[in-house]
Amino acid sequence: MKHSFFFIHMLLLLSLVALASCKKEESPDYPELIGFWNGTTSQGNPVRFKIENEKGILYITQYELLVNFGSGSQTYEHTNNRGIVALSGLHFDLPLGTGSVGPAYIDGNFDYGATTITLSGTFAVYYPSSSVDMVTGNYTAYRY
């Protein structure tokens, strides 16, 4: 009887330790930003982002930006489930490299309107195979 009581007590204790070690996903400051965002650039092209929560920090984990150049177009895209860049409050800066004119990037700001949240930002990218000629523009996107 004493042995059974000890065994049950140890089993209960181990169960409590196992439950206590299981952490819930930490909630970020702006959980309503999590998800897919689609929009249009000033060139009329699509732009897409995916935002995910990792231990209470929001990250851009996927982006896709189609840019027109004089002789064609190019898609800038990347996916990393661990996060490409973390949001800083309601803002992000996504570096895309650099050249002689300055850094290439996509940035964004989330704005809480009366009825919807809007993501708007700017981009600057180099022409393919160039470190001198850049294309710049802006975009607006919404969560879906």
N, C-alpha and C positions, 0 to 999 in steps of 0.2 A: 504494500500500500504506500509506504514511504517512497519507494522507488518510482511508482507510477506518478505520484504527486510531483516529484522532482523532474521527471521526464516531461510532464505536461507544462510545468512552470518554465522549463528551459525552452520548450517549443513555442510557448507564448512570448517569451522574451525575444527569441530570435525573429519571430514574426513582426513584433513591434519595431525592432531594429531595421528590418528589411523595409517596412512601410515608411519609416522615418527617413531612410536614405533615398527614397524615390522623390525627386523634386518635380514640382509642377513647372510648366513653361512660365518663365517670368513675363509679366505683362509690360509692354513698352509704353512710353508716354502717349503715343498716338496710334492705338491699335486699329483705328478706322482707315489708316493708310495702307494696311496690309492687303495685298491682292495685285491684280493686273490693271495697268493703266494704259489706255490707248488714246492716241491723239493725232494731230496733223501739224506739220511744220509750215513755216512761211512759204515754202516751195510747193506746198500741197501734197507732200509725201507723208507716209505713215511713220509714227514714232511709237514705241512700246517699251514699257518697263514692268518689271515684277518686283514687288517689295515683300520681304519676308522678315519674320521675327526670329532672332537667335539670342536666347538668354536675355530678353528684354531690350535688345538693340535692334533697330530696324536697318535692314541692308537692301540695297539694290542687288538682286541676284541674277537679273537678266535685263538686257536692253537690246533694242534694235532701232536703228536710225538709217533711213534711206536718204541720200543726198544726191542732188543733181549737179553735174559738172558741165562745162561747155560741150564736151563730146560724149557724155553718157552719164551714168550714175554708179554709185557704190553704196553697199549696205555695210554699216558699222554695227557689229553685233558681238555679244559675249554672254555666256552663261556660266555662273559659278554658284552652286547651291550653298556654299559657305559664305558667300557675300563678295561682291566686287568692291563696293564702297559703302560705308555706314552713313546714315543720315545724321546730320547735326541739327537737332530740333526739327524744324520744318524745311530744311535746306540740304542739298547735296551738291558736291563737285566731283564729277567723274572725269579723271584725266585720261586722255587718249594719246599722249605722246607730246613731242615738241619738235620744233623746227626753227629756222632762222627768224621767222616772224613772231614766234611766241608759242605758247602751249595750245595744243588742240584739246578740246574738252566738250562735255555736255554738263550743264548745271541745271538745277531745278529748285523751285520754291512751291510749297503747298500753301494754298490760300483757302481759309474757311469762309465761304460765302454764306448768305442767308439760308440757302437751300441745298447747296452742293459744295464739295471740295474740288478745287481746281489745281492742277499741276501745270505750271508754266515755267519756261526757261529759255536758255539760249544755247547755241552750239557753235563751235568753230572747228573745222576739220581741214586738213591739207588735201590738195588734189592728189590722186594716186601717183606714186613715184615722184613726188615733189616735196621739198622742204621749204619752199618759198611761197607758193600760191595757196591761199586759203579761201574757203567758202564759209560764210557765217549766216546764221539765221536764228529764228526763234520757233517755239512750239507751244501748244496748249494740249493738255491731255486730261482725261477723266477716268475714274475707276469704273470698272464694269464687273 
